[in-house]
């Protein structure tokens, strides 16, 4: 994992990457163990020391949220259009968040 990070700059190894499949499966297993509280505190600290992300989906959510905050600071609102090529990805994310909220399917941690 450390060699992968040195090469790629991150620890988010995909289990679907043919070149790193076994490492990706191992990383996924470590996340499962972490969720079950089955990793020793020493192991958890080792992972933290290299910047390991336990929940990649939460990390992506936070990145998009930070982009939305920057958008609001610049534009004064959060009505990001998915038709705007410069902000298409952010606009789609905002649309998906609103749809999830309406379905009551948005993680309660992310509702403000």
Steps between C-alpha positions, in 0.01 A plus 500: 500500500784739580662427163166561326463832681855601411422430135142633477488757781201342676390180673166455325574177315215373284416133522403527132847611387642185336857605577431545874202269551635306800613820671161657429320202652728515803430873543126433481537228762688739731212748470252226589708403804517866603122536474461193720751643750718195437833675435744563781565861594860453380379398154256791489783738588722348230229561242437853626873579484498452122177695443276198449136594436259269678189614313576605142136591433500743790824646370347558155188648662716743699692602188176580318363684803815714515459576129140602569613732783749664264230531233265667750773738617559603140139507376293569812281190456510121472288465185767333290381411152603165360476664158793731578802321351739657753300363793326201342631244749415720798155574356429128461620437855271774638207357302571152642524638854163672463341185359641293786375755752149489352502120525626529858802299385771753580733408784383699804859609566493688170171685553550853625 
